[in-house]
Amino acid sequence: MLRRKRSGKDFAEEIKAHLELEAAELKSEGVDEEEARRQARVEFGSVGVAQERFHLRNRIAWFDNLVRDVRYGMRGAWRNPGFAAVTMLTMALAIGAMTAIFSLLDQALLRALPVREPDSLLVLSFAGDHQGHHHSEGGNSPGHTHEFSYPMFRDLREKNKTLSGLIASAPDSVGVTWNDRAEIVLAEMVSGNYFEMLGVRPAVGRLFLASDETSAGANPVAVLSFDYWKTHLAEAPVIGKTLTINGTPFTIVGVAAPGFHSVVWDACRLCTCQLRCRASLSRSGRI
C-alpha cells in the first residue's frame, strides 16, 4: 500500500514534468506562455482520467499477485501434505499460546478491577515463620501465599492507622443446594466490610454490611455473583430465599453487580458467599 502511494505521487510528478516540457517546446516555437500551457494540457488529455487508470492498473496487478501467491501456496501444500499439516498445526499452537498469554496479561495488567480506585489496592503479606494458633502461611520466599489467621486480621483492622481500611477473603469449594439440586461451586468467604470498602454496588437486593459480622455463625447470609445468578438460577427471585451451603442454610440477601467476581481470585466467578467470620474462618484457619 505504501509503495502504491509513492508510485501515484511519482506518476503525478511525471505528468507535471511532461506538461512543462511540452509547454516549453511550444514556447520555443513562438507560442505565448499561457497558450502553450493550454495546448499542452489539451494534447495530453484529462489528467484525472490518466491518474484513475494508473491506480486501477495498480489495484488489478496487486490482486493478480495475491491470487498467484495463493495458488502457488496451495500447490505447494498439495505436493507436501505432511509438511503443510505440521506447519498449520505449529501456527495454530503458536496463535493459541499467544492468545492465552494476551488474555492473562489483559486480565492481570491491562484491565482494571471493577472496583473503586483499583490502583490503590494492596495485598498484605506476612514474612514470619512462627508456628502456632496465630500462624500465617506467609513468608518471603517465591510462591508463598498471602494468608493470615482471622485473629491476626482482626487485630490489624482494629489497630490500622495507615490504610483506609482492610478486608479479608478466602476462596473455597463448597457444596450448594438450590431447589433440591446440588452442585460443587467456587465460593469466597469474606469479611463484612468487603463490598463497602471495594465500592461494589448490588444488582439486586443488598450486599454484606459490617453489621452482618457480629459473632460466629450469627448471620448466615450469602451474596451471589451476577454470573451465577444468571446462569445457574435463571435470574429467579432469590432475595430472602434459602441457599444450603455445606449443609447449612444461608439467606440470600443480594446479587453483586455484573462484571465483579472477586478482588483477588478472578476465577471465583460462581458464588460469593459469606460463611460468617469466626466460626467458618477459624475452621479453615486462613483469610
N, C-alpha and C positions, 0 to 999 in steps of 0.2 A: 504493500500500500504506500509506504514511504517512497519507494522507488518510482511508483507510478506518479506520485505527486510531483517529484522532481522532474520527471520527463515532461509533464504537462507544462511546467514553468519554462523548461528549455525550449519546448516547441513554440510557446508564445514569444519568446525572445527571438527565435529563428524567423518567425513571421514578421516581427518588427524590423529585424535586420534586412530581410528580403524587400520589404516595402521601402525602406530608406535607400537601399541600393538602386531599386527601380526608379524612385523619385530622383535620385542624384543623376542617373543616366539620362532621364528626360530633361533635367535642368541643363545638362551639358549640351543638349540639342537645341537650347534656346527657349524651352518652355518655362512659364512662370512657376515660382515655387509652389504656390497653392494649387495651381492646375496640375503640376507634376505629381503632387501627393494624391490628388483626386484620381488622376488617371491610373496611378499605381494601384490604388485600392480597387478601382473598377476592374482593372485587368486581373488582379489576384482573385477577386470574388469575395464572398462572405467569410469574414474571419471566424465568426461564431460557428458556422457550419463546419469549417475545417477543424476547429478545436473539438467539436462534438464527435466528428468522425474519428479523430485521433483517440479520444477517450474510449469510444465504443470499440475500436480495434484493440486497444489495450485490455479492456474487460474481457472480450472474447478470447484473446490469447491467454489470459490468466486462467479462464475457465477451462480452456482446452488443455493447458498444462496440468491442472488439477485432475481432470478426467484421465489423462495419460498416466499420471502418477498412481492413481487408484488402480487402474488396470494392471500396471506393472506390479504393484504390490500384491494384487490378487493372484496373478500368475505365479509369482514367487511363492506365495503361501500354498498354492495348489501343487507345485513341484516338490515342496518340502513341508508336508503337513505336520510332521513331528516337531520340527523346529518352530513352525508357526504356532503350534499349540503351546509349547514351552514359553515362547515369547509372550503370548497373550496371557498365560497364567501368571508369569512374572509381573507383567504390567498390572494385572488385576490385584495381585497381592500387594504390590507397591502402592497402588491407589487406595486400597483398603487400609493399609497401615498409615498412610498419610492422613486419610480421613479420620481414623481413630485418634491419632495424635492431635490433629487440629480440634477435634471435639473435646478432648481433655483440656487443651490449652484454652479453648473457648470458655469452658466451664470454670476453670481454675484461675485464669488470668484476665480474660477479656470481658466476660460477662459479670457484672456486679450482682451481688446477692440482692434480692428484692426486699431489703430492709432499710430502715432509716440510718443514714450515714454509714454505709458498709465499710468505707475506708478507715473508720475509727475503731473497728472491732479488733480485739486481741484475744489470743488463746494463751491462758496461763499454763506454765509447765513447772513442775516441782523437780528439782535436781537432787533431792535427798535419797538415801537408800536405807533408811532405818525401818526395820520390820515392826509390826505391832498393829493394834487396833486402828491407829491413825495412819496406817501405812499408805503411801502413794506409790502407784506403779509408774512413776516418772523416771527421771534420770537424765543424764546429759549425753548419753551415747546415741549414735544414729539409730533411728527406728523406734525410739522409746515412745510410749503413749502418754497423753496428757490427761492423767486420771488422778482424782483426789477422792478421799472419803467424804461422806456427807458432813460429818462434824468439822472437817477442815474447811470445806466450802462455806459452811455457816459462819465460822469464825472470820474467814476472810471477808465475807459480805458485811458482817456487822462492824468490823474494825477498819474497813476500807475507807481511806481518805484521799485517794488518788484518782480512781476511776469513777465515772458517773454511775456505775452500777455493775453488779456481777450476776450472771445467770449460770445455771447448771443444766446439763443434759447428758443422757446416756442412751445409746442405741440398744435395742433388744429385739429378739424374735419371740413373738407371743402367739398364743392360740386365741382366735377371735371367733365368737359365735353370734350370728345375727339371723333371726328368723329360722332357727333350727338348722342353719348351715354353718359348718365350722371350717376354718382355714388358718394357715400359718401366715402371718404378715410381719413386716418390719415395723417396729414401733420406736418411740423415743420417750423416755422418762425425763421430765423437765421440771424446773423449779416454777413456783407460782408467778414470778415476775418475768418469765421467759418472753411472752409475746409483748408485754408492755415495754420492756427495755428495747426490743427489736423494732418496735413501731409497726408491727404487723396488725392489720385490721381483719375482722371477721367477714366472711362472705355470707354466713347465716349464723344467727344466734350471737353468742359472745365467746371470748377466748378466756384463758386462765387469768385469774386475778391473784394478787398477793394474799388476799384474804382466804383463798382456797387452801393455802398452805398453813394449816393450823397444827394438827397433830397427826401422828402416824395412822394412816387409814381412815381419817375422819371425813375426807371429802373425795370419794371415789368418782371423779369426773374425767371425761375424755373429750378431746377435740380431734375431729377428723381432718385430714388433709383434703383439699378440694378434689384431687385426682381420685383418691379412694372413695370419696362420697359419690363421685360421678360414675366411676367405672364399676364399683362393687355394690353400691347401694342404689344405683339408678336415680340419684338425686331425690330420694324419697324424703318425706318429712321426718327428721330424726331428732329434732330438739326435744329434750325431755324423755326420749326413748332410752331403753336399757341395752347396752352392749356388753356381752360377757367376755372378759379378758382373763385368760388362765383360770377360768372357773369362778372369777369374782365379778359381780355385776357392777358396771360403771354407767353413770348417767351421761349421755351426750349433751354437752352444753353449747356446742357450736362447730362451725366449719371454717377452717383458715382460708385466707384469700387465695385465689388462683395463682399458681406460679411459685408459691412458697412451700418448701418441703422440709428443710432443716437448715439451721445456720452453719453447721459444720458438716454433717453427713448428708450430702445431697442425695445419696442413694436411698435414704429413708423417705420414700415417696408415697407410702400407702397409708399408714395410720400413725398420727402423732398423738400419743395419749399420756396422760399424767397419772401414774400409778401411786401417787401421793407419797410424798417425800420420804419421811424417815423409815416407815415400815418397808417400803419397796426398795429404797436405795440402800438401806442397811443390809438387805438381803443380798443384793448384788455387790455391795461393798465398794461402789465406784460412782463417780459422777462425770 
